[in-house]
Amino acid sequence: MLAVDLYKNKKVSLGYCASVAELSKEEFIKYLGMNGISIFAFASEEELLEEMENA
């Protein structure tokens, strides 16, 4: 839970949090998703739409 709190508060990187949780990055991302925490953060809806267009 420490790693999740650190990640939610944007204190450290995803990779560091995965290491603290003793998980791979992929496992940590899945764990975040199971707990309703997104790894995507967009400043606005416009930024999200722009990213989707570029995908």
mmCIF entry with sequence, helices, sheets and N, C-alpha, C, O atoms, coordinates in Angstrom:
data_MODEL
# 
_entry.id   MODEL 
# 
_entity.id                         1 
_entity.type                       polymer 
_entity.pdbx_number_of_molecules   1 
# 
_entity_poly.entity_id                      1 
_entity_poly.type                           'polypeptide(L)' 
_entity_poly.nstd_linkage                   no 
_entity_poly.nstd_monomer                   no 
_entity_poly.pdbx_seq_one_letter_code       MLAVDLYKNKKVSLGYCASVAELSKEEFIKYLGMNGISIFAFASEEELLEEMENA 
_entity_poly.pdbx_seq_one_letter_code_can   MLAVDLYKNKKVSLGYCASVAELSKEEFIKYLGMNGISIFAFASEEELLEEMENA 
_entity_poly.pdbx_strand_id                 A 
# 
loop_
_entity_poly_seq.entity_id 
_entity_poly_seq.num 
_entity_poly_seq.mon_id 
_entity_poly_seq.hetero 
1 1  MET n 
1 2  LEU n 
1 3  ALA n 
1 4  VAL n 
1 5  ASP n 
1 6  LEU n 
1 7  TYR n 
1 8  LYS n 
1 9  ASN n 
1 10 LYS n 
1 11 LYS n 
1 12 VAL n 
1 13 SER n 
1 14 LEU n 
1 15 GLY n 
1 16 TYR n 
1 17 CYS n 
1 18 ALA n 
1 19 SER n 
1 20 VAL n 
1 21 ALA n 
1 22 GLU n 
1 23 LEU n 
1 24 SER n 
1 25 LYS n 
1 26 GLU n 
1 27 GLU n 
1 28 PHE n 
1 29 ILE n 
1 30 LYS n 
1 31 TYR n 
1 32 LEU n 
1 33 GLY n 
1 34 MET n 
1 35 ASN n 
1 36 GLY n 
1 37 ILE n 
1 38 SER n 
1 39 ILE n 
1 40 PHE n 
1 41 ALA n 
1 42 PHE n 
1 43 ALA n 
1 44 SER n 
1 45 GLU n 
1 46 GLU n 
1 47 GLU n 
1 48 LEU n 
1 49 LEU n 
1 50 GLU n 
1 51 GLU n 
1 52 MET n 
1 53 GLU n 
1 54 ASN n 
1 55 ALA n 
# 
_struct_asym.id          A 
_struct_asym.entity_id   1 
# 
loop_
_struct_conf.conf_type_id 
_struct_conf.id 
_struct_conf.pdbx_PDB_helix_id 
_struct_conf.beg_label_comp_id 
_struct_conf.beg_label_asym_id 
_struct_conf.beg_label_seq_id 
_struct_conf.pdbx_beg_PDB_ins_code 
_struct_conf.end_label_comp_id 
_struct_conf.end_label_asym_id 
_struct_conf.end_label_seq_id 
_struct_conf.pdbx_end_PDB_ins_code 
_struct_conf.beg_auth_comp_id 
_struct_conf.beg_auth_asym_id 
_struct_conf.beg_auth_seq_id 
_struct_conf.end_auth_comp_id 
_struct_conf.end_auth_asym_id 
_struct_conf.end_auth_seq_id 
_struct_conf.pdbx_PDB_helix_class 
_struct_conf.details 
_struct_conf.pdbx_PDB_helix_length 
HELX_P HELX_P1 AA1 LEU A 2  ? LYS A 8  ? LEU A 2  LYS A 8  1 ? 7  
HELX_P HELX_P2 AA2 LEU A 14 ? VAL A 20 ? LEU A 14 VAL A 20 1 ? 7  
HELX_P HELX_P3 AA3 LYS A 25 ? MET A 34 ? LYS A 25 MET A 34 1 ? 10 
HELX_P HELX_P4 AA4 GLU A 45 ? ASN A 54 ? GLU A 45 ASN A 54 1 ? 10 
# 
_struct_conf_type.id          HELX_P 
_struct_conf_type.criteria    ? 
_struct_conf_type.reference   ? 
# 
loop_
_atom_site.group_PDB 
_atom_site.id 
_atom_site.type_symbol 
_atom_site.label_atom_id 
_atom_site.label_alt_id 
_atom_site.label_comp_id 
_atom_site.label_asym_id 
_atom_site.label_entity_id 
_atom_site.label_seq_id 
_atom_site.pdbx_PDB_ins_code 
_atom_site.Cartn_x 
_atom_site.Cartn_y 
_atom_site.Cartn_z 
_atom_site.occupancy 
_atom_site.B_iso_or_equiv 
_atom_site.pdbx_formal_charge 
_atom_site.auth_seq_id 
_atom_site.auth_comp_id 
_atom_site.auth_asym_id 
_atom_site.auth_atom_id 
_atom_site.pdbx_PDB_model_num 
ATOM 1   N N  . MET A 1 1  ? 0.819   -1.200 0.000   1.00 0.00 ? 1  MET A N  1 
ATOM 2   C CA . MET A 1 1  ? 0.000   0.000  0.000   1.00 0.00 ? 1  MET A CA 1 
ATOM 3   C C  . MET A 1 1  ? 0.866   1.270  0.000   1.00 0.00 ? 1  MET A C  1 
ATOM 4   O O  . MET A 1 1  ? 0.445   2.309  -0.509  1.00 0.00 ? 1  MET A O  1 
ATOM 5   N N  . LEU A 1 2  ? 2.067   1.182  0.568   1.00 0.00 ? 2  LEU A N  1 
ATOM 6   C CA . LEU A 1 2  ? 2.974   2.325  0.550   1.00 0.00 ? 2  LEU A CA 1 
ATOM 7   C C  . LEU A 1 2  ? 3.269   2.728  -0.887  1.00 0.00 ? 2  LEU A C  1 
ATOM 8   O O  . LEU A 1 2  ? 3.239   3.912  -1.222  1.00 0.00 ? 2  LEU A O  1 
ATOM 9   N N  . ALA A 1 3  ? 3.554   1.745  -1.735  1.00 0.00 ? 3  ALA A N  1 
ATOM 10  C CA . ALA A 1 3  ? 3.870   2.038  -3.134  1.00 0.00 ? 3  ALA A CA 1 
ATOM 11  C C  . ALA A 1 3  ? 2.686   2.701  -3.824  1.00 0.00 ? 3  ALA A C  1 
ATOM 12  O O  . ALA A 1 3  ? 2.875   3.628  -4.612  1.00 0.00 ? 3  ALA A O  1 
ATOM 13  N N  . VAL A 1 4  ? 1.475   2.246  -3.544  1.00 0.00 ? 4  VAL A N  1 
ATOM 14  C CA . VAL A 1 4  ? 0.276   2.837  -4.146  1.00 0.00 ? 4  VAL A CA 1 
ATOM 15  C C  . VAL A 1 4  ? 0.114   4.278  -3.685  1.00 0.00 ? 4  VAL A C  1 
ATOM 16  O O  . VAL A 1 4  ? -0.183  5.158  -4.492  1.00 0.00 ? 4  VAL A O  1 
ATOM 17  N N  . ASP A 1 5  ? 0.303   4.523  -2.405  1.00 0.00 ? 5  ASP A N  1 
ATOM 18  C CA . ASP A 1 5  ? 0.197   5.895  -1.884  1.00 0.00 ? 5  ASP A CA 1 
ATOM 19  C C  . ASP A 1 5  ? 1.240   6.811  -2.512  1.00 0.00 ? 5  ASP A C  1 
ATOM 20  O O  . ASP A 1 5  ? 0.934   7.945  -2.882  1.00 0.00 ? 5  ASP A O  1 
ATOM 21  N N  . LEU A 1 6  ? 2.467   6.321  -2.631  1.00 0.00 ? 6  LEU A N  1 
ATOM 22  C CA . LEU A 1 6  ? 3.513   7.118  -3.265  1.00 0.00 ? 6  LEU A CA 1 
ATOM 23  C C  . LEU A 1 6  ? 3.141   7.455  -4.701  1.00 0.00 ? 6  LEU A C  1 
ATOM 24  O O  . LEU A 1 6  ? 3.312   8.588  -5.150  1.00 0.00 ? 6  LEU A O  1 
ATOM 25  N N  . TYR A 1 7  ? 2.626   6.450  -5.419  1.00 0.00 ? 7  TYR A N  1 
ATOM 26  C CA . TYR A 1 7  ? 2.269   6.678  -6.820  1.00 0.00 ? 7  TYR A CA 1 
ATOM 27  C C  . TYR A 1 7  ? 1.089   7.641  -6.937  1.00 0.00 ? 7  TYR A C  1 
ATOM 28  O O  . TYR A 1 7  ? 1.120   8.555  -7.761  1.00 0.00 ? 7  TYR A O  1 
ATOM 29  N N  . LYS A 1 8  ? 0.060   7.449  -6.130  1.00 0.00 ? 8  LYS A N  1 
ATOM 30  C CA . LYS A 1 8  ? -1.119  8.319  -6.183  1.00 0.00 ? 8  LYS A CA 1 
ATOM 31  C C  . LYS A 1 8  ? -0.762  9.768  -5.899  1.00 0.00 ? 8  LYS A C  1 
ATOM 32  O O  . LYS A 1 8  ? -1.356  10.679 -6.477  1.00 0.00 ? 8  LYS A O  1 
ATOM 33  N N  . ASN A 1 9  ? 0.196   9.988  -5.021  1.00 0.00 ? 9  ASN A N  1 
ATOM 34  C CA . ASN A 1 9  ? 0.605   11.341 -4.658  1.00 0.00 ? 9  ASN A CA 1 
ATOM 35  C C  . ASN A 1 9  ? 1.703   11.878 -5.562  1.00 0.00 ? 9  ASN A C  1 
ATOM 36  O O  . ASN A 1 9  ? 2.236   12.962 -5.325  1.00 0.00 ? 9  ASN A O  1 
ATOM 37  N N  . LYS A 1 10 ? 2.039   11.115 -6.603  1.00 0.00 ? 10 LYS A N  1 
ATOM 38  C CA . LYS A 1 10 ? 3.034   11.522 -7.608  1.00 0.00 ? 10 LYS A CA 1 
ATOM 39  C C  . LYS A 1 10 ? 4.370   11.904 -6.971  1.00 0.00 ? 10 LYS A C  1 
ATOM 40  O O  . LYS A 1 10 ? 5.037   12.842 -7.405  1.00 0.00 ? 10 LYS A O  1 
ATOM 41  N N  . LYS A 1 11 ? 4.744   11.153 -5.929  1.00 0.00 ? 11 LYS A N  1 
ATOM 42  C CA . LYS A 1 11 ? 6.003   11.427 -5.231  1.00 0.00 ? 11 LYS A CA 1 
ATOM 43  C C  . LYS A 1 11 ? 7.196   10.801 -5.950  1.00 0.00 ? 11 LYS A C  1 
ATOM 44  O O  . LYS A 1 11 ? 8.291   11.365 -5.956  1.00 0.00 ? 11 LYS A O  1 
ATOM 45  N N  . VAL A 1 12 ? 6.977   9.629  -6.556  1.00 0.00 ? 12 VAL A N  1 
ATOM 46  C CA . VAL A 1 12 ? 8.066   8.905  -7.223  1.00 0.00 ? 12 VAL A CA 1 
ATOM 47  C C  . VAL A 1 12 ? 7.537   8.236  -8.488  1.00 0.00 ? 12 VAL A C  1 
ATOM 48  O O  . VAL A 1 12 ? 6.336   8.251  -8.756  1.00 0.00 ? 12 VAL A O  1 
ATOM 49  N N  . SER A 1 13 ? 8.444   7.654  -9.255  1.00 0.00 ? 13 SER A N  1 
ATOM 50  C CA . SER A 1 13 ? 8.081   7.058  -10.540 1.00 0.00 ? 13 SER A CA 1 
ATOM 51  C C  . SER A 1 13 ? 7.339   5.734  -10.386 1.00 0.00 ? 13 SER A C  1 
ATOM 52  O O  . SER A 1 13 ? 7.356   5.109  -9.326  1.00 0.00 ? 13 SER A O  1 
ATOM 53  N N  . LEU A 1 14 ? 6.703   5.334  -11.452 1.00 0.00 ? 14 LEU A N  1 
ATOM 54  C CA . LEU A 1 14 ? 6.008   4.055  -11.514 1.00 0.00 ? 14 LEU A CA 1 
ATOM 55  C C  . LEU A 1 14 ? 6.994   2.913  -11.273 1.00 0.00 ? 14 LEU A C  1 
ATOM 56  O O  . LEU A 1 14 ? 6.701   1.975  -10.532 1.00 0.00 ? 14 LEU A O  1 
ATOM 57  N N  . GLY A 1 15 ? 8.157   3.000  -11.901 1.00 0.00 ? 15 GLY A N  1 
ATOM 58  C CA . GLY A 1 15 ? 9.166   1.960  -11.736 1.00 0.00 ? 15 GLY A CA 1 
ATOM 59  C C  . GLY A 1 15 ? 9.630   1.816  -10.297 1.00 0.00 ? 15 GLY A C  1 
ATOM 60  O O  . GLY A 1 15 ? 9.796   0.702  -9.800  1.00 0.00 ? 15 GLY A O  1 
ATOM 61  N N  . TYR A 1 16 ? 9.837   2.938  -9.633  1.00 0.00 ? 16 TYR A N  1 
ATOM 62  C CA . TYR A 1 16 ? 10.263  2.892  -8.232  1.00 0.00 ? 16 TYR A CA 1 
ATOM 63  C C  . TYR A 1 16 ? 9.170   2.264  -7.373  1.00 0.00 ? 16 TYR A C  1 
ATOM 64  O O  . TYR A 1 16 ? 9.454   1.439  -6.505  1.00 0.00 ? 16 TYR A O  1 
ATOM 65  N N  . CYS A 1 17 ? 7.931   2.652  -7.615  1.00 0.00 ? 17 CYS A N  1 
ATOM 66  C CA . CYS A 1 17 ? 6.812   2.102  -6.842  1.00 0.00 ? 17 CYS A CA 1 
ATOM 67  C C  . CYS A 1 17 ? 6.683   0.595  -7.062  1.00 0.00 ? 17 CYS A C  1 
ATOM 68  O O  . CYS A 1 17 ? 6.408   -0.152 -6.123  1.00 0.00 ? 17 CYS A O  1 
ATOM 69  N N  . ALA A 1 18 ? 6.881   0.156  -8.294  1.00 0.00 ? 18 ALA A N  1 
ATOM 70  C CA . ALA A 1 18 ? 6.832   -1.283 -8.585  1.00 0.00 ? 18 ALA A CA 1 
ATOM 71  C C  . ALA A 1 18 ? 7.919   -2.000 -7.793  1.00 0.00 ? 18 ALA A C  1 
ATOM 72  O O  . ALA A 1 18 ? 7.692   -3.079 -7.244  1.00 0.00 ? 18 ALA A O  1 
ATOM 73  N N  . SER A 1 19 ? 9.099   -1.394 -7.740  1.00 0.00 ? 19 SER A N  1 
ATOM 74  C CA . SER A 1 19 ? 10.209  -1.976 -6.991  1.00 0.00 ? 19 SER A CA 1 
ATOM 75  C C  . SER A 1 19 ? 9.880   -2.068 -5.499  1.00 0.00 ? 19 SER A C  1 
ATOM 76  O O  . SER A 1 19 ? 10.133  -3.094 -4.867  1.00 0.00 ? 19 SER A O  1 
ATOM 77  N N  . VAL A 1 20 ? 9.317   -1.000 -4.943  1.00 0.00 ? 20 VAL A N  1 
ATOM 78  C CA . VAL A 1 20 ? 8.928   -0.990 -3.528  1.00 0.00 ? 20 VAL A CA 1 
ATOM 79  C C  . VAL A 1 20 ? 7.906   -2.093 -3.250  1.00 0.00 ? 20 VAL A C  1 
ATOM 80  O O  . VAL A 1 20 ? 7.944   -2.735 -2.200  1.00 0.00 ? 20 VAL A O  1 
ATOM 81  N N  . ALA A 1 21 ? 6.998   -2.305 -4.197  1.00 0.00 ? 21 ALA A N  1 
ATOM 82  C CA . ALA A 1 21 ? 5.959   -3.321 -4.038  1.00 0.00 ? 21 ALA A CA 1 
ATOM 83  C C  . ALA A 1 21 ? 6.476   -4.721 -4.380  1.00 0.00 ? 21 ALA A C  1 
ATOM 84  O O  . ALA A 1 21 ? 5.758   -5.711 -4.240  1.00 0.00 ? 21 ALA A O  1 
ATOM 85  N N  . GLU A 1 22 ? 7.736   -4.789 -4.831  1.00 0.00 ? 22 GLU A N  1 
ATOM 86  C CA . GLU A 1 22 ? 8.349   -6.052 -5.234  1.00 0.00 ? 22 GLU A CA 1 
ATOM 87  C C  . GLU A 1 22 ? 7.566   -6.722 -6.362  1.00 0.00 ? 22 GLU A C  1 
ATOM 88  O O  . GLU A 1 22 ? 7.341   -7.932 -6.357  1.00 0.00 ? 22 GLU A O  1 
ATOM 89  N N  . LEU A 1 23 ? 7.155   -5.884 -7.339  1.00 0.00 ? 23 LEU A N  1 
ATOM 90  C CA . LEU A 1 23 ? 6.432   -6.341 -8.519  1.00 0.00 ? 23 LEU A CA 1 
ATOM 91  C C  . LEU A 1 23 ? 7.135   -5.817 -9.760  1.00 0.00 ? 23 LEU A C  1 
ATOM 92  O O  . LEU A 1 23 ? 7.896   -4.852 -9.693  1.00 0.00 ? 23 LEU A O  1 
ATOM 93  N N  . SER A 1 24 ? 6.873   -6.461 -10.897 1.00 0.00 ? 24 SER A N  1 
ATOM 94  C CA . SER A 1 24 ? 7.352   -5.884 -12.149 1.00 0.00 ? 24 SER A CA 1 
ATOM 95  C C  . SER A 1 24 ? 6.483   -4.666 -12.446 1.00 0.00 ? 24 SER A C  1 
ATOM 96  O O  . SER A 1 24 ? 5.429   -4.487 -11.836 1.00 0.00 ? 24 SER A O  1 
ATOM 97  N N  . LYS A 1 25 ? 6.923   -3.835 -13.379 1.00 0.00 ? 25 LYS A N  1 
ATOM 98  C CA . LYS A 1 25 ? 6.112   -2.671 -13.750 1.00 0.00 ? 25 LYS A CA 1 
ATOM 99  C C  . LYS A 1 25 ? 4.742   -3.123 -14.249 1.00 0.00 ? 25 LYS A C  1 
ATOM 100 O O  . LYS A 1 25 ? 3.719   -2.543 -13.883 1.00 0.00 ? 25 LYS A O  1 
ATOM 101 N N  . GLU A 1 26 ? 4.726   -4.158 -15.083 1.00 0.00 ? 26 GLU A N  1 
ATOM 102 C CA . GLU A 1 26 ? 3.460   -4.663 -15.619 1.00 0.00 ? 26 GLU A CA 1 
ATOM 103 C C  . GLU A 1 26 ? 2.538   -5.143 -14.511 1.00 0.00 ? 26 GLU A C  1 
ATOM 104 O O  . GLU A 1 26 ? 1.344   -4.842 -14.526 1.00 0.00 ? 26 GLU A O  1 
ATOM 105 N N  . GLU A 1 27 ? 3.071   -5.879 -13.555 1.00 0.00 ? 27 GLU A N  1 
ATOM 106 C CA . GLU A 1 27 ? 2.258   -6.359 -12.435 1.00 0.00 ? 27 GLU A CA 1 
ATOM 107 C C  . GLU A 1 27 ? 1.730   -5.196 -11.604 1.00 0.00 ? 27 GLU A C  1 
ATOM 108 O O  . GLU A 1 27 ? 0.581   -5.215 -11.161 1.00 0.00 ? 27 GLU A O  1 
ATOM 109 N N  . PHE A 1 28 ? 2.571   -4.185 -11.393 1.00 0.00 ? 28 PHE A N  1 
ATOM 110 C CA . PHE A 1 28 ? 2.151   -3.034 -10.602 1.00 0.00 ? 28 PHE A CA 1 
ATOM 111 C C  . PHE A 1 28 ? 1.052   -2.251 -11.316 1.00 0.00 ? 28 PHE A C  1 
ATOM 112 O O  . PHE A 1 28 ? 0.096   -1.801 -10.684 1.00 0.00 ? 28 PHE A O  1 
ATOM 113 N N  . ILE A 1 29 ? 1.185   -2.089 -12.626 1.00 0.00 ? 29 ILE A N  1 
ATOM 114 C CA . ILE A 1 29 ? 0.148   -1.401 -13.409 1.00 0.00 ? 29 ILE A CA 1 
ATOM 115 C C  . ILE A 1 29 ? -1.173  -2.155 -13.291 1.00 0.00 ? 29 ILE A C  1 
ATOM 116 O O  . ILE A 1 29 ? -2.224  -1.540 -13.112 1.00 0.00 ? 29 ILE A O  1 
ATOM 117 N N  . LYS A 1 30 ? -1.126  -3.481 -13.389 1.00 0.00 ? 30 LYS A N  1 
ATOM 118 C CA . LYS A 1 30 ? -2.348  -4.292 -13.246 1.00 0.00 ? 30 LYS A CA 1 
ATOM 119 C C  . LYS A 1 30 ? -2.930  -4.130 -11.848 1.00 0.00 ? 30 LYS A C  1 
ATOM 120 O O  . LYS A 1 30 ? -4.145  -4.016 -11.687 1.00 0.00 ? 30 LYS A O  1 
ATOM 121 N N  . TYR A 1 31 ? -2.061  -4.120 -10.836 1.00 0.00 ? 31 TYR A N  1 
ATOM 122 C CA . TYR A 1 31 ? -2.511  -3.944 -9.457  1.00 0.00 ? 31 TYR A CA 1 
ATOM 123 C C  . TYR A 1 31 ? -3.199  -2.591 -9.278  1.00 0.00 ? 31 TYR A C  1 
ATOM 124 O O  . TYR A 1 31 ? -4.243  -2.498 -8.632  1.00 0.00 ? 31 TYR A O  1 
ATOM 125 N N  . LEU A 1 32 ? -2.607  -1.549 -9.853  1.00 0.00 ? 32 LEU A N  1 
ATOM 126 C CA . LEU A 1 32 ? -3.231  -0.229 -9.779  1.00 0.00 ? 32 LEU A CA 1 
ATOM 127 C C  . LEU A 1 32 ? -4.609  -0.262 -10.420 1.00 0.00 ? 32 LEU A C  1 
ATOM 128 O O  . LEU A 1 32 ? -5.571  0.267  -9.863  1.00 0.00 ? 32 LEU A O  1 
ATOM 129 N N  . GLY A 1 33 ? -4.706  -0.885 -11.593 1.00 0.00 ? 33 GLY A N  1 
ATOM 130 C CA . GLY A 1 33 ? -5.986  -0.968 -12.289 1.00 0.00 ? 33 GLY A CA 1 
ATOM 131 C C  . GLY A 1 33 ? -7.040  -1.695 -11.479 1.00 0.00 ? 33 GLY A C  1 
ATOM 132 O O  . GLY A 1 33 ? -8.200  -1.284 -11.451 1.00 0.00 ? 33 GLY A O  1 
ATOM 133 N N  . MET A 1 34 ? -6.641  -2.780 -10.816 1.00 0.00 ? 34 MET A N  1 
ATOM 134 C CA . MET A 1 34 ? -7.588  -3.537 -9.982  1.00 0.00 ? 34 MET A CA 1 
ATOM 135 C C  . MET A 1 34 ? -8.083  -2.702 -8.806  1.00 0.00 ? 34 MET A C  1 
ATOM 136 O O  . MET A 1 34 ? -9.135  -2.982 -8.231  1.00 0.00 ? 34 MET A O  1 
ATOM 137 N N  . ASN A 1 35 ? -7.317  -1.678 -8.456  1.00 0.00 ? 35 ASN A N  1 
ATOM 138 C CA . ASN A 1 35 ? -7.700  -0.800 -7.353  1.00 0.00 ? 35 ASN A CA 1 
ATOM 139 C C  . ASN A 1 35 ? -8.245  0.538  -7.831  1.00 0.00 ? 35 ASN A C  1 
ATOM 140 O O  . ASN A 1 35 ? -8.340  1.491  -7.057  1.00 0.00 ? 35 ASN A O  1 
ATOM 141 N N  . GLY A 1 36 ? -8.606  0.605  -9.123  1.00 0.00 ? 36 GLY A N  1 
ATOM 142 C CA . GLY A 1 36 ? -9.253  1.798  -9.665  1.00 0.00 ? 36 GLY A CA 1 
ATOM 143 C C  . GLY A 1 36 ? -8.338  2.994  -9.847  1.00 0.00 ? 36 GLY A C  1 
ATOM 144 O O  . GLY A 1 36 ? -8.810  4.130  -9.874  1.00 0.00 ? 36 GLY A O  1 
ATOM 145 N N  . ILE A 1 37 ? -7.030  2.759  -9.972  1.00 0.00 ? 37 ILE A N  1 
ATOM 146 C CA . ILE A 1 37 ? -6.081  3.854  -10.126 1.00 0.00 ? 37 ILE A CA 1 
ATOM 147 C C  . ILE A 1 37 ? -5.521  3.810  -11.541 1.00 0.00 ? 37 ILE A C  1 
ATOM 148 O O  . ILE A 1 37 ? -4.934  2.810  -11.952 1.00 0.00 ? 37 ILE A O  1 
ATOM 149 N N  . SER A 1 38 ? -5.702  4.885  -12.275 1.00 0.00 ? 38 SER A N  1 
ATOM 150 C CA . SER A 1 38 ? -5.236  4.971  -13.647 1.00 0.00 ? 38 SER A CA 1 
ATOM 151 C C  . SER A 1 38 ? -3.790  5.457  -13.697 1.00 0.00 ? 38 SER A C  1 
ATOM 152 O O  . SER A 1 38 ? -3.371  6.282  -12.885 1.00 0.00 ? 38 SER A O  1 
ATOM 153 N N  . ILE A 1 39 ? -3.039  4.935  -14.660 1.00 0.00 ? 39 ILE A N  1 
ATOM 154 C CA . ILE A 1 39 ? -1.672  5.417  -14.852 1.00 0.00 ? 39 ILE A CA 1 
ATOM 155 C C  . ILE A 1 39 ? -1.639  6.592  -15.814 1.00 0.00 ? 39 ILE A C  1 
ATOM 156 O O  . ILE A 1 39 ? -0.583  7.176  -16.054 1.00 0.00 ? 39 ILE A O  1 
ATOM 157 N N  . PHE A 1 40 ? -2.781  6.933  -16.359 1.00 0.00 ? 40 PHE A N  1 
ATOM 158 C CA . PHE A 1 40 ? -2.861  8.034  -17.312 1.00 0.00 ? 40 PHE A CA 1 
ATOM 159 C C  . PHE A 1 40 ? -3.383  9.282  -16.617 1.00 0.00 ? 40 PHE A C  1 
ATOM 160 O O  . PHE A 1 40 ? -4.379  9.239  -15.894 1.00 0.00 ? 40 PHE A O  1 
ATOM 161 N N  . ALA A 1 41 ? -2.695  10.393 -16.847 1.00 0.00 ? 41 ALA A N  1 
ATOM 162 C CA . ALA A 1 41 ? -3.115  11.665 -16.258 1.00 0.00 ? 41 ALA A CA 1 
ATOM 163 C C  . ALA A 1 41 ? -3.038  12.738 -17.342 1.00 0.00 ? 41 ALA A C  1 
ATOM 164 O O  . ALA A 1 41 ? -1.964  13.026 -17.871 1.00 0.00 ? 41 ALA A O  1 
ATOM 165 N N  . PHE A 1 42 ? -4.160  13.310 -17.656 1.00 0.00 ? 42 PHE A N  1 
ATOM 166 C CA . PHE A 1 42 ? -4.222  14.351 -18.674 1.00 0.00 ? 42 PHE A CA 1 
ATOM 167 C C  . PHE A 1 42 ? -4.720  15.640 -18.041 1.00 0.00 ? 42 PHE A C  1 
ATOM 168 O O  . PHE A 1 42 ? -5.617  15.636 -17.198 1.00 0.00 ? 42 PHE A O  1 
ATOM 169 N N  . ALA A 1 43 ? -4.118  16.736 -18.466 1.00 0.00 ? 43 ALA A N  1 
ATOM 170 C CA . ALA A 1 43 ? -4.463  18.035 -17.905 1.00 0.00 ? 43 ALA A CA 1 
ATOM 171 C C  . ALA A 1 43 ? -5.866  18.474 -18.320 1.00 0.00 ? 43 ALA A C  1 
ATOM 172 O O  . ALA A 1 43 ? -6.536  19.217 -17.601 1.00 0.00 ? 43 ALA A O  1 
ATOM 173 N N  . SER A 1 44 ? -6.303  18.001 -19.499 1.00 0.00 ? 44 SER A N  1 
ATOM 174 C CA . SER A 1 44 ? -7.621  18.417 -19.978 1.00 0.00 ? 44 SER A CA 1 
ATOM 175 C C  . SER A 1 44 ? -8.173  17.360 -20.933 1.00 0.00 ? 44 SER A C  1 
ATOM 176 O O  . SER A 1 44 ? -7.458  16.457 -21.368 1.00 0.00 ? 44 SER A O  1 
ATOM 177 N N  . GLU A 1 45 ? -9.431  17.490 -21.239 1.00 0.00 ? 45 GLU A N  1 
ATOM 178 C CA . GLU A 1 45 ? -10.056 16.592 -22.199 1.00 0.00 ? 45 GLU A CA 1 
ATOM 179 C C  . GLU A 1 45 ? -9.410  16.763 -23.574 1.00 0.00 ? 45 GLU A C  1 
ATOM 180 O O  . GLU A 1 45 ? -9.264  15.796 -24.323 1.00 0.00 ? 45 GLU A O  1 
ATOM 181 N N  . GLU A 1 46 ? -9.028  17.985 -23.898 1.00 0.00 ? 46 GLU A N  1 
ATOM 182 C CA . GLU A 1 46 ? -8.375  18.269 -25.176 1.00 0.00 ? 46 GLU A CA 1 
ATOM 183 C C  . GLU A 1 46 ? -7.060  17.490 -25.304 1.00 0.00 ? 46 GLU A C  1 
ATOM 184 O O  . GLU A 1 46 ? -6.761  16.937 -26.362 1.00 0.00 ? 46 GLU A O  1 
ATOM 185 N N  . GLU A 1 47 ? -6.295  17.454 -24.238 1.00 0.00 ? 47 GLU A N  1 
ATOM 186 C CA . GLU A 1 47 ? -5.029  16.716 -24.244 1.00 0.00 ? 47 GLU A CA 1 
ATOM 187 C C  . GLU A 1 47 ? -5.275  15.218 -24.452 1.00 0.00 ? 47 GLU A C  1 
ATOM 188 O O  . GLU A 1 47 ? -4.539  14.563 -25.190 1.00 0.00 ? 47 GLU A O  1 
ATOM 189 N N  . LEU A 1 48 ? -6.296  14.689 -23.812 1.00 0.00 ? 48 LEU A N  1 
ATOM 190 C CA . LEU A 1 48 ? -6.652  13.282 -23.978 1.00 0.00 ? 48 LEU A CA 1 
ATOM 191 C C  . LEU A 1 48 ? -7.019  12.989 -25.422 1.00 0.00 ? 48 LEU A C  1 
ATOM 192 O O  . LEU A 1 48 ? -6.537  12.015 -26.002 1.00 0.00 ? 48 LEU A O  1 
ATOM 193 N N  . LEU A 1 49 ? -7.867  13.821 -26.006 1.00 0.00 ? 49 LEU A N  1 
ATOM 194 C CA . LEU A 1 49 ? -8.297  13.620 -27.386 1.00 0.00 ? 49 LEU A CA 1 
ATOM 195 C C  . LEU A 1 49 ? -7.121  13.713 -28.347 1.00 0.00 ? 49 LEU A C  1 
ATOM 196 O O  . LEU A 1 49 ? -7.049  12.953 -29.313 1.00 0.00 ? 49 LEU A O  1 
ATOM 197 N N  . GLU A 1 50 ? -6.207  14.629 -28.096 1.00 0.00 ? 50 GLU A N  1 
ATOM 198 C CA . GLU A 1 50 ? -5.028  14.769 -28.931 1.00 0.00 ? 50 GLU A CA 1 
ATOM 199 C C  . GLU A 1 50 ? -4.174  13.494 -28.865 1.00 0.00 ? 50 GLU A C  1 
ATOM 200 O O  . GLU A 1 50 ? -3.688  13.016 -29.890 1.00 0.00 ? 50 GLU A O  1 
ATOM 201 N N  . GLU A 1 51 ? -4.001  12.962 -27.682 1.00 0.00 ? 51 GLU A N  1 
ATOM 202 C CA . GLU A 1 51 ? -3.232  11.727 -27.522 1.00 0.00 ? 51 GLU A CA 1 
ATOM 203 C C  . GLU A 1 51 ? -3.904  10.572 -28.256 1.00 0.00 ? 51 GLU A C  1 
ATOM 204 O O  . GLU A 1 51 ? -3.227  9.746  -28.868 1.00 0.00 ? 51 GLU A O  1 
ATOM 205 N N  . MET A 1 52 ? -5.225  10.513 -28.197 1.00 0.00 ? 52 MET A N  1 
ATOM 206 C CA . MET A 1 52 ? -5.958  9.437  -28.872 1.00 0.00 ? 52 MET A CA 1 
ATOM 207 C C  . MET A 1 52 ? -5.797  9.547  -30.386 1.00 0.00 ? 52 MET A C  1 
ATOM 208 O O  . MET A 1 52 ? -5.672  8.530  -31.069 1.00 0.00 ? 52 MET A O  1 
ATOM 209 N N  . GLU A 1 53 ? -5.797  10.752 -30.906 1.00 0.00 ? 53 GLU A N  1 
ATOM 210 C CA . GLU A 1 53 ? -5.617  10.954 -32.326 1.00 0.00 ? 53 GLU A CA 1 
ATOM 211 C C  . GLU A 1 53 ? -4.221  10.530 -32.779 1.00 0.00 ? 53 GLU A C  1 
ATOM 212 O O  . GLU A 1 53 ? -4.047  10.038 -33.894 1.00 0.00 ? 53 GLU A O  1 
ATOM 213 N N  . ASN A 1 54 ? -3.230  10.722 -31.913 1.00 0.00 ? 54 ASN A N  1 
ATOM 214 C CA . ASN A 1 54 ? -1.846  10.397 -32.249 1.00 0.00 ? 54 ASN A CA 1 
ATOM 215 C C  . ASN A 1 54 ? -1.520  8.921  -32.044 1.00 0.00 ? 54 ASN A C  1 
ATOM 216 O O  . ASN A 1 54 ? -0.452  8.462  -32.450 1.00 0.00 ? 54 ASN A O  1 
ATOM 217 N N  . ALA A 1 55 ? -2.409  8.190  -31.431 1.00 0.00 ? 55 ALA A N  1 
ATOM 218 C CA . ALA A 1 55 ? -2.139  6.765  -31.144 1.00 0.00 ? 55 ALA A CA 1 
ATOM 219 C C  . ALA A 1 55 ? -2.226  5.912  -32.385 1.00 0.00 ? 55 ALA A C  1 
ATOM 220 O O  . ALA A 1 55 ? -2.028  4.699  -32.315 1.00 0.00 ? 55 ALA A O  1 
# 
